[in-house]
Amino acid sequence: NDYLPSRIRVLSSADTHKQEPDIVTDPFATNIEFTATERAYILDLKDDNALDTLFRFLFIKQCNQLHNILPDLFEKTADYSELLLPFSFTDQEGVLYHLVHDIDEADFDVSETGQIEIIGWLYQYYISERRREIVDVIGKKVITKDNIPAATQLFTTDWVVRYMVDNSLGRFWLERHPNSCLADDLEYFVSDAPMDQAAPIDPREVTFFDPCMGSGHILVYAFDVLMAIYKECGYTEQDAAISILEYNLYGVDIDKRAYQLAYFAVMMKARSYNRHLFRQPIQCHLTALQASESIPDMAGYDVAITSLDAAIVEHLIDVFADAAEIGSLLQVTHYDYKSFIEQLDRAEREQGQIDLFVARWLKETVPLLRQLAEQAYILTGTYAVVCTNPPYMNKLDSKLKKYVRKHYKDYSRDLFSVFIYRNFRFCRRDGYTAFMTPNVWLYIKSYEPLRSYIIERKQIVSLIQMAKGAFYRYATVDVCSFVLGNRKLDQPGTFFILDDFRGDMSVQRDKVKEGLSESSCSYLYRVNQDQFTKLPGSPIVAQASKKIIDVFEHATPLAEVADPRQGIATTDNKRFLRFWHEVAFADIGFEMTAKEAAASGMTWFPLNKGGTFRKWYGNHEYVVNYQHDGEEIKANVMRKYPYLKTPDFVVKNQAFYFQPCISWSKISSGDTAFRYYPPGFIFEVSGCAIFVKNEEDMLFLFGFLNSVVATHILSLISPTLNYEVGHIAALPILWDVDSRGEVIVLVEDNIALAKADWDAFETSWNFRRHPLAAPCDTIEQAFQHWQTECDNRFQRMKENETTLNRIFCDVYELTDELETAVPEQDISV
């Protein structure tokens, strides 16, 4: 890109047919200063054709020279390091060869299709293997301090960055300058979202902060938007570039490598607008948070700090003790850190007679104190816009976990949710925060305090909910992106719900752009966020219609008419569970009451363990060792958890064991499926159950639960396909006397149909004879008889389920919203 002062290529050649880098071909054409000895050394290496050695020497010299321009990126390298650097342009297996030959040069050329952000992608690839090693998605392994950067560095998708910045930074400016043409340059700006008018401001007041900046992708695009703002105000590109660095952009990270890349990317972006940028010292407000642990005991340096504010020194040392782990979540006390930095500068200039102690203090302690003060200044600032892709991590090391629990307890389910809350304090009251995060905070119960806080006190300006799996190329997590106002306004938010558009992030991008360009869009919703409080748990589900909201307001929660319960957790399924055919049939106690089972002395009893998608009846596969009222299981629980006073916390809801119930599988791969379990079953934690005293009430509820209405409502309040007892307990029940009798008949018929189907196979303990062994003259006749029986059963159940859907759509007044026909793949016989 010709950004080097000498404009001589260091890693490659302008001649595409030449492998030798231009700096090796003509080292004296650079502006690097060589001593006479170094010049002679260069000529000797060229004469000896030791070009790799020459390249390494020149590479180090160039980096040392660039230290004067970009000191935070290019550190001075000692002579001994020069000899040890294993860097070759001739090694075809080496990183440099692959960098030059495997990536199209146009991808680096910002005048064509290249982007400065390519460095961030390279860094994510560089750490990806380490990330796979340390991120334990399924297990309980915590992420240690040293591994946090590798575990949490995820490069933000480019169009999502643009959406976040366009609708936070762009929106902030347009509210204060309604006649601005900036919106014309913002590709992802939600133009029809209501805006609050405010007094005009100077562009230098539009401060932008990324507290988890990574390699700087968000900051680089924010630079472009800020440049458009400055130019609109009459600034030249050269002056605007300097002002943006000095007044507008702020960023921190705990990963020093990521910080260096962000610093480099932002400075290169500035250089693209101002070719003379490096001719003057530039103040850049980006930093890697540094810990204070290396500061020595200050007691021995009283003479050197008499002019300093001792309270600030003490606070900096204390608050940043664990900065490399806790990062920008640290809560730093407000002091006049700018004045303190000036005091440090004066202390350096005005030192009188210097002894060894003071000399050491000036060399080692003052630079670190200045760094701590500068990062304290950033972390105590308030910004017009706070925009980030925060770390996604919930398995925290003890120190970080303790800090998060102490300062952010209600929001401590995951680091990303902590940052959502934390960033409001970084933001001006009339400013905006923007994020890309996992989408679980929108509806999971453990994030309810965060949802309530946002709905009650902040403003959801816009939100994009990506389809499931869209982000799996980068991380196994479903994501959303959103912009929040830092104060509550009585305005509707704009929501893009992309659940129906499966595909990667490019598919999601296209749908967002399509939604922005169309006046009427089926997946774009404009909703007042207060309506979310009318749903149990306040899930943020913009697609919930007014009729659904009304149902929740006026219907009776299921928990008031039935008992949804979670069952037993044996704590050792390998020991206490078996498939029913793995034990002697005579040792299984079938169809017993709790009292009969306890007195029988038998070992094994039928267990409801959930299972695959199946409605009405079935999944009778397991038995559990519950001999003598579960004596052995309870003893094992108390052995594993000696702090418990009783095993009842684990062996849950024993009073409901052996009773008839309606059950569902807690975790599903799709829609819910409810099944009837007759008396005699114990139910497990993954096979939750609903108990109803009145049999007819149970059958009516059963019909509703397997209807399209219940499925739709559950998809709104539990989109994660993890159906907890709380979700089922919150379902709205409307008793309809007119349809009650018909529903009961249809449900009883479906139970009988599903039971006949289940018992037709050897997997059922009630199996008696295979249908092919029916009394017929030929196997062909037996098969045809069986096929007719199956077809009739299938069609009858389909008709019954369709009728039930029609009945409950009428009862809930959702006929216009839901399809009553049942897809054939959902008929589970």
C-alpha positions in Angstrom: 0.0 0.0 0.0 3.1 2.3 -0.1 2.7 3.3 3.5 6.3 2.7 4.5 8.3 5.9 4.4 10.7 4.5 1.8 7.9 2.8 -0.2 10.2 -0.2 -0.7 8.5 -3.6 -0.2 9.9 -5.6 2.7 8.1 -9.0 2.4 7.5 -9.2 -1.4 8.3 -7.6 -4.7 6.4 -5.2 -6.9 7.5 -7.5 -9.8 5.2 -10.5 -9.5 7.7 -12.7 -11.3 10.4 -12.0 -8.7 10.5 -14.0 -5.5 13.3 -11.9 -3.9 11.8 -9.1 -1.7 12.6 -5.6 -3.0 14.4 -4.6 0.2 16.9 -7.4 -0.5 17.4 -6.4 -4.1 18.0 -2.7 -3.2 18.6 -2.3 0.5 20.2 1.1 0.2 17.2 2.6 -1.6 15.4 2.5 1.8 15.5 5.3 4.3 17.1 3.0 6.9 20.3 4.4 8.4 23.2 1.9 8.2 26.6 2.3 9.8 29.7 1.7 7.7 30.1 -1.7 9.3 26.5 -2.6 8.5 27.0 -1.5 4.9 30.0 -3.7 4.5 28.1 -6.6 6.1 25.3 -6.2 3.6 27.6 -6.2 0.6 29.4 -9.3 1.9 26.1 -11.1 2.3 25.1 -10.2 -1.2 28.4 -11.3 -2.6 28.0 -14.6 -0.7 24.4 -14.9 -2.0 23.3 -15.4 1.7 20.1 -13.7 0.8 18.0 -15.2 3.7 20.5 -14.0 6.2 20.5 -10.6 4.6 16.7 -10.6 4.6 16.5 -11.3 8.3 19.0 -8.6 9.0 17.1 -6.0 6.9 13.8 -7.1 8.3 15.0 -6.4 11.9 16.5 -3.1 10.8 13.2 -2.0 9.3 11.3 -3.0 12.4 13.7 -1.1 14.6 13.2 2.0 12.4 9.4 1.6 12.5 9.7 1.7 16.3 10.0 5.5 15.9 6.7 5.7 14.0 4.7 2.9 15.7 6.4 2.3 19.1 3.6 0.2 20.5 3.8 -2.2 17.6 7.5 -2.4 16.7 9.6 -2.9 19.8 13.3 -2.3 19.7 15.0 -5.6 19.1 18.4 -6.4 20.6 21.3 -7.6 18.5 21.2 -11.2 19.9 17.6 -11.5 18.8 18.5 -10.5 15.2 20.6 -13.7 14.9 17.9 -16.0 16.3 15.0 -14.9 14.1 13.9 -18.0 11.9 12.5 -16.0 9.0 13.0 -17.0 5.4 11.6 -15.9 2.0 13.0 -18.9 0.2 11.5 -21.7 2.5 8.4 -22.8 0.6 7.0 -24.3 3.8 7.6 -21.1 5.8 5.0 -18.7 7.0 6.3 -15.8 4.8 6.2 -17.8 1.6 2.6 -18.9 2.3 1.7 -15.3 3.3 3.0 -13.9 0.0 1.9 -16.7 -2.4 -1.3 -18.2 -0.9 -3.2 -14.9 -0.4 -4.2 -12.8 -3.4 -2.3 -9.5 -3.2 -5.6 -7.7 -3.9 -6.8 -8.9 -0.5 -4.2 -6.6 1.0 -4.5 -3.7 -1.4 -6.9 -1.2 0.2 -7.2 0.7 -3.1 -8.9 -2.4 -4.6 -10.8 -5.1 -2.6 -8.4 -5.3 0.3 -9.2 -4.6 3.9 -7.0 -3.6 6.8 -9.1 -6.1 8.8 -7.5 -9.1 7.0 -4.9 -8.9 9.8 -7.6 -9.7 12.3 -8.7 -12.7 10.3 -5.1 -14.0 10.2 -4.8 -13.6 14.0 -8.0 -15.5 14.6 -6.7 -18.3 12.4 -3.4 -18.1 14.3 -5.1 -18.8 17.6 -7.8 -21.1 16.4 -6.0 -24.3 17.2 -5.3 -23.1 20.7 -8.9 -22.1 21.1 -10.1 -25.6 20.2 -7.7 -27.1 22.8 -9.0 -25.0 25.7 -12.7 -24.4 25.0 -14.6 -27.2 26.6 -18.1 -26.8 25.3 -19.6 -29.8 27.0 -17.4 -30.3 30.1 -16.8 -28.2 33.2 -13.2 -27.2 32.6 -12.7 -23.5 33.5 -10.7 -21.1 31.4 -7.5 -20.0 33.1 -6.1 -16.4 33.1 -3.5 -17.1 30.5 -6.0 -18.8 28.1 -8.8 -16.2 28.2 -7.5 -14.3 25.1 -7.4 -17.4 22.9 -10.7 -18.6 24.2 -12.6 -15.3 23.6 -11.0 -13.8 20.5 -13.7 -14.0 17.8 -13.5 -11.8 14.7 -16.8 -10.0 14.2 -18.5 -10.5 10.9 -18.0 -7.4 8.7 -21.6 -6.7 7.9 -22.5 -7.0 11.6 -19.9 -4.5 12.5 -21.4 -2.1 10.0 -24.9 -2.7 11.3 -23.8 -2.0 14.9 -21.8 1.2 14.1 -24.3 2.5 11.6 -27.1 2.3 14.1 -25.2 3.6 17.1 -22.5 6.1 16.0 -24.5 7.0 12.9 -27.7 7.4 14.8 -26.1 9.5 17.5 -24.9 12.0 15.0 -28.1 12.1 12.9 -30.2 12.8 16.0 -28.1 15.9 16.5 -27.8 16.8 12.8 -31.2 15.9 11.2 -30.2 17.6 7.9 -27.0 15.5 7.6 -26.5 13.3 4.6 -24.6 10.7 6.6 -27.5 8.1 6.4 -26.9 7.9 2.6 -23.5 6.3 3.4 -24.7 3.9 6.1 -25.6 0.7 4.3 -27.3 -1.0 7.4 -28.9 2.1 9.0 -32.5 1.4 10.1 -33.8 4.6 8.7 -37.5 4.3 9.8 -36.7 3.8 13.5 -37.9 6.8 15.5 -35.1 9.2 16.5 -34.9 11.6 19.4 -33.8 15.1 18.4 -30.9 16.7 20.4 -28.7 19.8 20.2 -26.0 19.8 17.6 -22.4 18.9 18.7 -18.9 19.2 17.5 -17.6 16.0 15.9 -14.8 15.8 18.5 -17.5 15.2 21.1 -18.6 12.0 19.4 -16.5 9.6 21.5 -16.5 5.9 20.5 -15.3 3.1 22.9 -14.7 -0.6 22.3 -13.9 -2.3 25.7 -13.1 -5.6 24.1 -11.5 -4.4 20.9 -9.7 -7.5 19.8 -7.8 -6.7 16.6 -9.8 -3.5 16.0 -12.3 -4.4 13.4 -15.1 -2.3 14.9 -12.8 0.7 15.5 -11.5 0.6 11.9 -15.0 0.9 10.5 -16.0 3.5 13.1 -13.0 5.5 11.8 -14.6 5.6 8.3 -18.0 6.7 9.7 -16.3 9.4 11.8 -14.3 10.5 8.7 -17.6 11.0 6.8 -18.9 13.1 9.8 -15.8 15.3 9.9 -15.7 15.9 6.1 -19.4 16.9 6.3 -18.3 19.5 8.9 -15.7 20.9 6.5 -12.5 19.2 7.8 -9.9 18.0 5.4 -9.1 14.3 5.5 -5.6 15.0 6.9 -6.9 17.0 9.8 -9.8 14.7 10.4 -7.6 11.6 10.6 -5.5 13.3 13.4 -8.6 14.5 15.3 -10.2 11.0 15.2 -7.2 9.5 16.8 -6.9 12.2 19.4 -10.5 12.8 20.3 -12.9 10.1 19.1 -11.6 6.5 19.3 -10.9 4.6 22.5 -10.3 0.9 23.0 -8.9 -1.7 25.4 -8.2 -5.4 25.5 -6.4 -7.9 27.7 -4.6 -9.5 24.9 -1.4 -7.6 24.0 -1.1 -9.2 20.5 -4.7 -8.2 19.7 -4.1 -4.7 21.0 -1.0 -4.4 18.8 -3.0 -5.5 15.7 -5.8 -3.1 16.6 -3.3 -0.2 17.1 -1.7 -1.1 13.7 -5.0 -1.4 11.9 -6.3 2.0 13.2 -3.0 3.7 12.5 -3.0 2.3 9.0 -6.6 3.4 8.5 -5.5 6.9 9.6 -2.5 6.8 7.3 -4.8 6.0 4.3 -6.3 9.4 4.8 -3.2 11.3 5.8 0.1 10.4 4.1 2.0 12.7 6.4 0.6 11.1 9.6 3.9 9.7 10.8 5.8 12.9 10.7 4.4 14.0 14.1 3.7 12.3 17.4 0.1 11.1 17.6 -1.8 10.3 20.8 -3.8 7.2 20.3 -6.3 6.0 23.0 -5.9 2.3 22.5 -4.2 0.1 25.1 -3.6 -3.4 26.4 -4.6 -3.4 30.0 -1.6 -4.0 32.1 -1.5 -5.4 35.7 0.1 -3.5 38.5 1.7 -6.5 40.1 5.2 -5.5 38.8 5.2 -2.2 40.7 7.6 -2.5 43.7 6.7 -1.5 47.2 6.4 2.2 47.1 7.7 2.7 50.7 11.3 2.9 49.5 10.6 5.7 47.0 9.0 8.4 49.2 11.4 10.9 48.0 10.4 10.4 44.5 6.6 10.6 45.0 6.2 13.5 47.4 4.7 15.5 44.6 2.3 12.7 43.5 -1.2 12.0 44.8 -0.6 9.0 47.1 -4.3 8.1 47.0 -4.2 7.7 43.2 -1.0 5.7 43.3 -2.5 3.4 45.9 -5.7 3.0 44.0 -4.0 2.3 40.7 -1.9 -0.4 42.3 -4.9 -2.0 44.0 -7.5 -1.8 41.2 -5.2 -3.1 38.4 -3.7 -6.0 40.4 -5.7 -8.4 38.2 -6.2 -6.3 35.1 -4.9 -8.9 32.7 -7.7 -11.3 33.8 -10.7 -9.0 34.7 -10.1 -6.5 31.9 -12.5 -3.7 31.3 -15.0 -5.1 33.8 -12.9 -3.5 36.5 -14.7 -0.7 38.3 -12.2 2.1 38.6 -12.6 5.1 40.9 -12.9 8.5 39.2 -9.8 10.7 39.8 -8.1 13.4 37.8 -5.9 11.0 36.0 -4.8 13.6 33.3 -3.4 15.8 36.0 -1.7 12.8 37.6 0.0 11.9 34.3 1.2 15.5 34.2 2.6 15.1 37.7 4.5 12.1 36.5 6.0 14.0 33.6 7.0 16.8 36.0 8.5 14.4 38.4 10.7 13.0 35.6 11.8 16.5 34.5 12.4 18.1 37.9 14.3 15.3 39.7 17.3 16.8 41.3 20.2 14.6 42.5 19.4 11.1 41.5 20.5 8.0 43.4 20.2 4.4 42.4 16.7 4.1 43.9 15.3 7.2 42.1 17.0 6.1 38.9 15.3 2.7 39.1 12.0 4.4 39.9 12.2 6.7 36.9 13.1 3.8 34.6 10.7 1.2 35.8 8.0 2.6 38.0 7.1 5.9 36.3 6.3 4.3 32.9 4.1 1.7 34.5 2.3 4.3 36.6 1.8 6.3 33.5 0.3 3.3 31.7 -2.0 2.5 34.7 -3.1 6.1 34.8 -3.8 6.2 31.0 -5.9 3.0 31.2 -7.7 4.3 34.3 -8.5 7.5 32.3 -10.1 5.3 29.6 -12.0 3.1 32.0 -13.5 6.0 33.9 -14.6 7.9 30.7 -18.2 8.1 29.5 -18.7 7.8 25.7 -21.3 8.6 23.2 -21.1 5.1 21.8 -19.9 1.8 23.3 -19.8 -0.9 20.7 -18.2 -4.4 21.1 -18.3 -8.1 20.5 -17.7 -9.2 24.1 -16.2 -12.5 25.2 -18.6 -15.5 25.4 -17.5 -17.5 28.4 -19.2 -18.9 31.5 -16.5 -21.3 32.9 -14.5 -18.7 34.9 -11.3 -19.1 36.9 -11.8 -18.5 40.6 -10.5 -14.9 40.7 -12.5 -13.7 37.8 -15.6 -15.6 39.0 -15.3 -14.0 42.4 -15.0 -10.5 41.0 -18.0 -11.0 38.6 -20.2 -12.4 41.4 -19.3 -9.6 43.7 -19.9 -6.7 41.3 -22.3 -8.1 38.7 -24.1 -10.9 40.5 -27.5 -10.6 38.8 -25.9 -10.6 35.3 -23.1 -13.2 36.0 -24.4 -16.1 34.0 -21.8 -15.4 31.2 -19.2 -12.8 30.6 -21.1 -11.4 27.6 -24.1 -10.6 29.8 -21.9 -8.9 32.3 -20.5 -6.7 29.5 -24.0 -5.8 28.3 -24.7 -4.4 31.8 -21.3 -3.0 32.4 -21.2 -1.0 29.1 -24.2 1.1 30.2 -21.9 2.7 32.8 -19.3 3.5 30.1 -22.0 5.2 28.0 -23.5 8.7 28.2 -27.1 8.7 29.3 -28.2 9.9 25.8 -25.7 7.5 24.1 -25.9 4.0 22.6 -24.4 0.6 23.2 -24.1 -2.0 20.5 -23.3 -5.7 20.6 -23.0 -9.0 18.9 -23.6 -11.8 21.5 -25.1 -15.2 21.9 -28.9 -15.0 21.6 -29.7 -17.0 24.8 -30.2 -13.8 26.9 -33.3 -13.1 24.9 -35.3 -15.9 26.6 -33.5 -18.2 29.0 -34.6 -17.9 32.6 -31.1 -17.3 34.0 -30.9 -14.0 32.0 -34.3 -12.7 33.2 -32.7 -10.1 35.5 -30.8 -8.7 32.5 -33.9 -8.6 30.3 -35.9 -6.9 33.0 -33.3 -4.3 33.5 -33.1 -3.5 29.8 -36.9 -3.5 29.3 -37.6 -1.3 32.3 -34.7 1.2 32.1 -33.2 1.1 28.6 -34.3 1.2 25.0 -34.0 -1.6 22.4 -33.5 0.4 19.3 -33.1 -2.5 16.9 -32.2 -6.2 17.0 -31.2 -8.9 14.5 -31.8 -12.5 15.6 -29.8 -14.7 13.3 -31.1 -18.2 12.2 -29.9 -21.2 14.1 -26.4 -22.3 13.0 -25.6 -19.2 11.1 -22.5 -18.5 13.1 -21.3 -22.1 13.5 -18.5 -21.5 11.0 -16.8 -19.4 13.7 -18.2 -20.7 17.0 -20.8 -23.2 18.1 -23.3 -20.6 19.3 -26.4 -18.9 17.9 -26.0 -15.1 17.9 -27.9 -11.9 17.7 -26.8 -8.3 17.2 -28.5 -5.3 18.7 -28.4 -1.6 19.6 -29.6 -0.2 22.9 -30.3 3.3 24.0 -29.0 4.2 27.5 -32.3 5.5 28.6 -35.9 4.5 28.3 -37.9 6.1 25.5 -41.5 5.4 24.6 -40.7 4.2 21.1 -41.1 0.9 19.3 -38.0 -1.1 18.5 -37.2 -2.7 15.1 -36.6 -6.5 15.1 -35.3 -8.7 12.3 -36.3 -12.3 13.1 -34.4 -14.5 10.7 -35.2 -18.0 12.2 -36.8 -19.1 8.9 -33.7 -18.4 6.8 -31.2 -21.1 7.6 -27.7 -20.5 6.2 -24.4 -18.8 7.1 -23.9 -15.2 7.9 -24.0 -14.2 4.3 -27.6 -15.4 4.1 -28.5 -13.4 7.2 -26.8 -10.3 5.7 -28.9 -10.6 2.5 -32.1 -10.9 4.4 -31.3 -7.9 6.6 -30.5 -5.8 3.5 -33.7 -7.1 1.9 -35.7 -6.1 5.0 -34.2 -2.6 5.0 -35.1 -2.0 1.4 -38.7 -3.2 1.5 -41.6 -1.2 3.0 -43.4 -4.4 4.1 -41.4 -7.4 5.3 -42.7 -10.5 6.9 -39.8 -11.0 9.3 -39.4 -7.4 10.4 -41.4 -6.4 13.5 -41.8 -3.0 15.1 -42.7 -3.6 18.7 -42.9 -1.6 21.9 -40.7 -3.5 24.4 -43.1 -3.2 27.3 -45.2 -5.9 25.7 -42.5 -8.4 26.6 -43.3 -8.0 30.3 -46.7 -9.5 29.6 -45.1 -12.9 28.8 -43.8 -15.2 31.6 -40.1 -14.5 32.1 -40.2 -11.4 29.8 -38.7 -13.2 26.8 -37.7 -10.8 24.0 -39.9 -12.3 21.2 -41.0 -9.6 18.8 -42.9 -12.2 16.7 -45.4 -12.8 19.5 -48.7 -11.4 18.1 -51.2 -9.3 20.1 -53.5 -12.2 20.3 -50.8 -14.3 22.0 -50.1 -11.4 24.4 -53.8 -11.2 25.2 -54.0 -14.9 25.9 -51.2 -14.7 28.5 -53.0 -11.7 30.1 -56.3 -13.5 30.4 -55.7 -17.2 30.6 -54.9 -19.4 33.6 -51.2 -20.5 33.9 -50.9 -24.3 33.7 -49.2 -24.4 37.1 -52.5 -23.2 38.7 -54.5 -26.2 37.3 -51.8 -28.9 37.3 -48.4 -29.9 38.8 -45.6 -29.9 36.4 -42.6 -31.6 38.1 -39.0 -32.5 37.5 -38.1 -36.1 38.4 -35.3 -38.1 39.9 -31.6 -37.6 39.2 -29.9 -40.9 40.2 -26.4 -39.2 40.0 -25.1 -42.5 38.5 -27.2 -43.7 35.6 -24.7 -46.4 34.6 -25.2 -48.0 38.0 -28.9 -47.5 38.6 -30.5 -47.6 35.1 -31.0 -50.4 32.6 -33.0 -51.1 29.5 -35.9 -53.2 30.5 -34.7 -56.2 28.5 -31.3 -56.2 30.3 -32.8 -57.5 33.5 -34.9 -60.5 34.3 -38.5 -59.7 33.4 -39.7 -61.3 36.7 -37.6 -58.8 38.6 -39.5 -55.7 37.2 -42.4 -54.4 39.3 -45.0 -53.3 36.8 -48.2 -51.2 37.5 -47.5 -50.8 41.2 -48.4 -48.0 43.6 -45.6 -46.4 45.6 -46.6 -48.3 48.7 -46.8 -51.6 46.8 -43.4 -51.0 45.3 -41.7 -50.2 48.6 -43.2 -53.3 50.2 -42.5 -55.6 47.3 -38.7 -55.9 47.8 -38.4 -55.9 44.0 -35.3 -54.1 42.5 -36.4 -52.7 39.1 -39.4 -50.4 38.2 -40.4 -48.7 35.0 -38.7 -45.4 34.4 -39.9 -42.5 32.2 -36.6 -41.1 30.8 -38.0 -38.8 28.1 -36.7 -40.1 24.8 -37.1 -39.3 21.1 -40.0 -37.4 19.5 -43.1 -39.4 20.1 -46.6 -38.2 20.9 -49.5 -39.7 22.9 -47.9 -43.0 24.1 -44.6 -44.9 24.1 -40.8 -44.5 24.9 -41.2 -47.2 27.7 -37.6 -48.3 27.5 -35.9 -48.1 30.9 -36.1 -49.4 34.4 -34.5 -48.0 37.5 -33.2 -49.6 40.7 -35.6 -48.2 43.2 -35.6 -51.1 45.7 -36.8 -50.3 49.2 -38.0 -46.9 48.2 -34.7 -46.0 46.4 -32.6 -46.8 49.4 -29.4 -47.4 47.4 -29.8 -44.3 45.2 -30.5 -42.1 48.2 -27.4 -43.4 50.1 -25.3 -42.7 47.0 -26.6 -39.1 46.8 -25.7 -38.4 50.4 -22.3 -39.9 49.9 -21.6 -37.7 46.9 -23.2 -34.6 48.4 -22.5 -34.8 52.2 -23.5 -31.2 52.7 -27.1 -32.0 51.9 -29.4 -32.6 54.8 -31.7 -34.8 52.7 -31.5 -36.6 49.3 -34.8 -35.0 48.4 -33.1 -32.1 46.5 -31.8 -34.7 44.0 -34.4 -37.5 44.3 -37.1 -35.0 43.5 -40.8 -35.0 44.0 -41.1 -38.6 45.4 -44.7 -38.1 46.3 -45.6 -38.1 42.6 -43.8 -41.4 41.7 -45.9 -44.2 40.3 -48.8 -41.8 39.5 -50.3 -41.5 36.0 -49.0 -38.4 34.2 -48.4 -36.5 30.9 -44.7 -36.3 30.1 -42.4 -34.6 27.7 -38.7 -34.7 27.0 -36.8 -31.8 28.6 -34.4 -31.5 25.6 -35.7 -31.8 22.1 -34.3 -31.5 18.6 -37.5 -29.9 17.4 -41.1 -29.4 18.6 -42.3 -30.8 21.9 -44.2 -34.1 22.1 -46.3 -35.1 25.1 -47.0 -38.7 26.1 -49.3 -40.4 28.5 -47.7 -42.6 31.2 -50.0 -45.0 33.1 -49.7 -45.7 36.8 -46.5 -47.5 37.9 -43.7 -45.3 36.5 -41.0 -43.3 38.2 -40.1 -40.2 36.2 -36.5 -38.9 35.6 -35.0 -35.4 35.3 -35.0 -35.6 31.5 -38.6 -37.0 31.4 -40.4 -34.3 33.2 -44.1 -34.8 34.0 -47.4 -33.1 34.6 -49.9 -34.4 37.2 -53.6 -33.6 37.2 -56.0 -34.8 39.8 -59.1 -35.0 37.6 -58.7 -37.5 34.7 -60.9 -35.5 32.3 -59.0 -32.4 33.0 -55.8 -34.3 32.3 -57.1 -35.5 29.0 -58.2 -32.0 27.9 -54.8 -30.6 28.9 -53.2 -33.4 27.0 -55.1 -32.4 23.8 -54.0 -28.8 24.2 -50.3 -29.7 24.9 -50.0 -31.8 21.7 -51.8 -29.1 19.6 -50.2 -26.6 17.2 -51.2 -23.8 19.7 -49.0 -25.1 22.5 -46.2 -25.8 20.1 -46.3 -22.3 18.8 -46.4 -20.7 22.3 -43.5 -22.9 23.5 -41.4 -21.8 20.4 -41.9 -18.2 21.6 -41.0 -18.7 25.3 -38.4 -21.4 24.8 -36.7 -21.1 21.4 -33.7 -23.0 22.6 -35.6 -26.3 22.4 -34.8 -26.9 26.1 -38.2 -27.2 27.6 -38.0 -26.6 31.4 -40.7 -27.2 33.9 -41.0 -23.4 34.2 -41.9 -23.1 30.5 -44.6 -25.7 30.7 -45.9 -24.2 34.0 -46.4 -20.9 32.2 -48.5 -22.1 29.4 -51.8 -20.3 29.2 -54.8 -22.6 29.7 -58.3 -21.7 28.4 -61.0 -24.2 29.5 -63.6 -24.6 26.8 -66.8 -26.3 28.0 -68.2 -26.7 24.5 -65.3 -28.6 23.0 -64.3 -30.5 26.2 -66.2 -33.7 25.4 -64.9 -33.9 21.8 -61.3 -33.2 22.9 -61.4 -36.0 25.5 -62.7 -38.6 22.9 -60.0 -37.6 20.4 -57.3 -37.8 23.0 -58.4 -41.2 24.3 -58.4 -42.5 20.7 -54.9 -41.1 20.0 -53.6 -42.8 23.2 -55.1 -46.1 22.1 -53.7 -45.8 18.5 -50.2 -44.9 19.8 -50.2 -47.8 22.3 -51.2 -50.3 19.6 -48.4 -49.0 17.5 -45.8 -49.2 20.3 -46.9 -52.6 21.4 -46.6 -54.0 17.9 -42.8 -54.2 18.2 -40.3 -56.1 20.3 -39.1 -52.9 22.0 -42.4 -52.9 24.1 -42.6 -55.1 27.2 -46.3 -55.6 26.2 -45.3 -57.1 22.8 -47.1 -60.4 22.2 -46.9 -61.2 18.5 -45.4 -59.6 15.4 -48.1 -58.4 12.9 -46.6 -60.6 10.2 -47.4 -63.7 12.3 -51.1 -62.9 12.1 -53.4 -65.9 11.2 -53.3 -65.5 7.4 -52.8 -68.0 4.6 -49.7 -66.3 3.3 -47.0 -63.8 4.4 -48.2 -61.5 1.6 -51.7 -61.5 3.1 -50.3 -60.9 6.6 -48.2 -58.0 5.3 -51.1 -56.4 3.4 -53.3 -56.8 6.5 -50.6 -55.1 8.6 -50.0 -52.4 6.0 -53.8 -51.6 6.0 -53.9 -51.5 9.7 -50.9 -49.1 9.9 -52.3 -46.9 7.2 -55.7 -46.7 8.9 -54.0 -45.9 12.2 -51.8 -43.2 10.6 -54.7 -41.5 8.8 -57.0 -41.7 11.9 -54.4 -40.1 14.1 -53.7 -37.4 11.5 -57.4 -36.6 11.3 -57.7 -36.5 15.1 -54.7 -34.2 15.5 -55.9 -31.9 12.7 -59.3 -31.7 14.5 -57.6 -31.0 17.8 -55.6 -28.2 16.2 -58.7 -26.7 14.7 -60.5 -26.8 18.1 -57.7 -25.1 20.0 -57.0 -22.6 17.3 -60.7 -21.6 17.6 -60.5 -21.5 21.4 -57.4 -19.3 21.4 -58.6 -17.3 18.4 -55.4 -18.1 16.4 -57.0 -19.6 13.3 -55.6 -16.7 11.2 -52.1 -17.2 12.5 -51.5 -21.0 12.7 -51.9 -23.8 10.2 -54.1 -26.6 11.5 -53.0 -29.3 9.1 -50.4 -31.7 10.6 -47.3 -32.5 8.6 -46.9 -36.3 8.0 -43.5 -36.4 9.6 -45.1 -35.2 12.9 -47.4 -38.2 13.1 -45.5 -40.5 15.4 -47.0 -43.9 14.5 
